[in-house]
Amino acid sequence: TSSPRPARPALAQVLLQRTALRVYVLHFENMGRLTRAFDRVLEHSDVESSMIEPEGMRLRFLGPRAMTERLVEQIYEDGGLTWCSRHDVVEGGSA
């Protein structure tokens, strides 16, 4: 007999359904890799906002989760990415 799978909390399910955008923060090993990634982001029509931080070798951008995840994979494949964080943005209403 198998044990029942724990139910996902209702609030988590609602938040996942309402999440459409994701903020990415990427860190790079050198300026060449950072600027190449920034060029990729600028060329991507689904990116809603972006910012390059040369002093910290960081690139931040906001876009639809479903579309921009592949962009991050392409940037990773280009090389030079040392760290990446992703944070979902919940639109509409308060938690």
Contacts in CASP RR format, 6 or more apart in sequence:
PFRMAT RR
TARGET T0000
AUTHOR 0000-0000-0000
METHOD contacts of the structure
MODEL  1
TSSPRPARPALAQVLLQRTALRVYVLHFENMGRLTRAFDRVLEHSDVESS
MIEPEGMRLRFLGPRAMTERLVEQIYEDGGLTWCSRHDVVEGGSA
11 95 0 8 1.000
15 88 0 8 1.000
15 90 0 8 1.000
15 95 0 8 1.000
18 90 0 8 1.000
18 91 0 8 1.000
18 92 0 8 1.000
19 65 0 8 1.000
19 88 0 8 1.000
19 89 0 8 1.000
19 90 0 8 1.000
19 91 0 8 1.000
20 64 0 8 1.000
20 65 0 8 1.000
20 89 0 8 1.000
20 91 0 8 1.000
21 48 0 8 1.000
21 62 0 8 1.000
21 63 0 8 1.000
21 64 0 8 1.000
21 65 0 8 1.000
21 88 0 8 1.000
21 89 0 8 1.000
21 91 0 8 1.000
22 62 0 8 1.000
22 63 0 8 1.000
22 64 0 8 1.000
22 65 0 8 1.000
22 68 0 8 1.000
22 69 0 8 1.000
22 86 0 8 1.000
22 87 0 8 1.000
22 88 0 8 1.000
22 89 0 8 1.000
23 60 0 8 1.000
23 61 0 8 1.000
23 62 0 8 1.000
23 86 0 8 1.000
23 87 0 8 1.000
23 88 0 8 1.000
23 89 0 8 1.000
24 59 0 8 1.000
24 60 0 8 1.000
24 61 0 8 1.000
24 62 0 8 1.000
24 63 0 8 1.000
24 68 0 8 1.000
24 72 0 8 1.000
24 84 0 8 1.000
24 85 0 8 1.000
24 86 0 8 1.000
25 58 0 8 1.000
25 59 0 8 1.000
25 60 0 8 1.000
25 84 0 8 1.000
25 85 0 8 1.000
25 87 0 8 1.000
26 37 0 8 1.000
26 58 0 8 1.000
26 59 0 8 1.000
26 60 0 8 1.000
26 72 0 8 1.000
26 75 0 8 1.000
26 81 0 8 1.000
26 83 0 8 1.000
26 84 0 8 1.000
27 56 0 8 1.000
27 57 0 8 1.000
27 58 0 8 1.000
27 81 0 8 1.000
27 82 0 8 1.000
27 83 0 8 1.000
27 84 0 8 1.000
28 34 0 8 1.000
28 37 0 8 1.000
28 57 0 8 1.000
28 58 0 8 1.000
28 59 0 8 1.000
28 80 0 8 1.000
28 81 0 8 1.000
28 82 0 8 1.000
29 57 0 8 1.000
29 80 0 8 1.000
29 81 0 8 1.000
29 82 0 8 1.000
30 57 0 8 1.000
30 80 0 8 1.000
31 54 0 8 1.000
31 57 0 8 1.000
33 78 0 8 1.000
33 79 0 8 1.000
33 80 0 8 1.000
33 81 0 8 1.000
34 52 0 8 1.000
34 54 0 8 1.000
34 57 0 8 1.000
34 58 0 8 1.000
34 59 0 8 1.000
35 52 0 8 1.000
36 78 0 8 1.000
37 59 0 8 1.000
37 75 0 8 1.000
37 78 0 8 1.000
37 81 0 8 1.000
38 50 0 8 1.000
38 52 0 8 1.000
38 59 0 8 1.000
40 71 0 8 1.000
40 74 0 8 1.000
40 75 0 8 1.000
40 78 0 8 1.000
41 47 0 8 1.000
41 50 0 8 1.000
41 59 0 8 1.000
41 61 0 8 1.000
41 71 0 8 1.000
41 75 0 8 1.000
42 50 0 8 1.000
44 67 0 8 1.000
44 68 0 8 1.000
44 71 0 8 1.000
46 63 0 8 1.000
46 64 0 8 1.000
46 67 0 8 1.000
46 68 0 8 1.000
46 71 0 8 1.000
47 61 0 8 1.000
47 62 0 8 1.000
47 63 0 8 1.000
47 68 0 8 1.000
47 71 0 8 1.000
48 61 0 8 1.000
48 62 0 8 1.000
48 63 0 8 1.000
48 64 0 8 1.000
49 61 0 8 1.000
49 62 0 8 1.000
49 63 0 8 1.000
50 59 0 8 1.000
50 60 0 8 1.000
50 61 0 8 1.000
50 62 0 8 1.000
51 59 0 8 1.000
51 60 0 8 1.000
51 61 0 8 1.000
52 58 0 8 1.000
52 59 0 8 1.000
53 59 0 8 1.000
53 60 0 8 1.000
57 82 0 8 1.000
61 68 0 8 1.000
62 89 0 8 1.000
65 88 0 8 1.000
72 84 0 8 1.000
72 86 0 8 1.000
75 81 0 8 1.000
76 84 0 8 1.000
END
